[in-house]
Structures are given as C-alpha cells and as structure tokens.
C-alpha cells in the first residue's frame, strides 16, 4: 500500500508543476473579473506575455 502511494505521489509530483506553469502562462495577460481583486503578477511571469 505504501509503495503504491509513493508511486502515485511521484507521478502527480511530475505533472502538477507543469500544469501550474501552463495555467500561469495562460492567465498572465488576463484581468480579474472582480472589481475588488487584482493580484500582483510576479516579474518572472511577465516575460511570458
């Protein structure tokens, strides 16, 4: 059981950062739809615009 969970964690651990980067790149140039919240964009993400 423990070995199975470790294998799953390794697979998800490889995929999750890549998906987060793709989502960040896709949303870097978009504006927030709510008028009261506009998060700051990190300097490293601005180069993907």
C-alpha positions in Angstrom: 0.0 0.0 0.0 2.8 2.4 0.9 4.7 1.7 -2.3 1.6 2.4 -4.3 1.0 5.7 -2.7 4.7 6.7 -3.3 4.3 5.8 -7.0 1.2 7.9 -7.3 2.9 10.8 -5.5 5.8 10.7 -7.9 3.6 10.7 -10.9 1.5 13.6 -9.6 4.6 15.4 -8.4 5.9 15.4 -12.0 2.7 16.6 -13.7 1.5 19.2 -11.2 4.2 21.8 -11.6 3.9 21.6 -15.4 0.2 22.1 -15.2 0.7 25.1 -12.8 3.1 26.7 -15.2 0.7 26.3 -18.2 -2.1 27.7 -16.2 0.0 30.7 -15.1 1.1 31.4 -18.6 -2.5 31.2 -19.9 -3.7 33.7 -17.2 -0.8 36.1 -17.1 -2.3 38.6 -19.5 -5.9 38.3 -18.4 -7.6 40.7 -16.0 -9.6 39.7 -13.0 -13.4 39.8 -13.5 -14.0 41.1 -10.0 -13.5 44.9 -9.4 -12.1 44.5 -5.9 -9.3 42.0 -6.5 -6.4 42.3 -8.9 -3.4 40.2 -7.8 0.1 41.3 -8.5 1.9 39.5 -11.3 5.4 38.2 -10.4 8.2 39.7 -12.5 9.2 36.2 -13.8 5.7 35.7 -15.3 5.7 39.0 -17.1 8.2 37.7 -19.6 5.6 35.2 -20.9 3.2 37.9 -22.1 
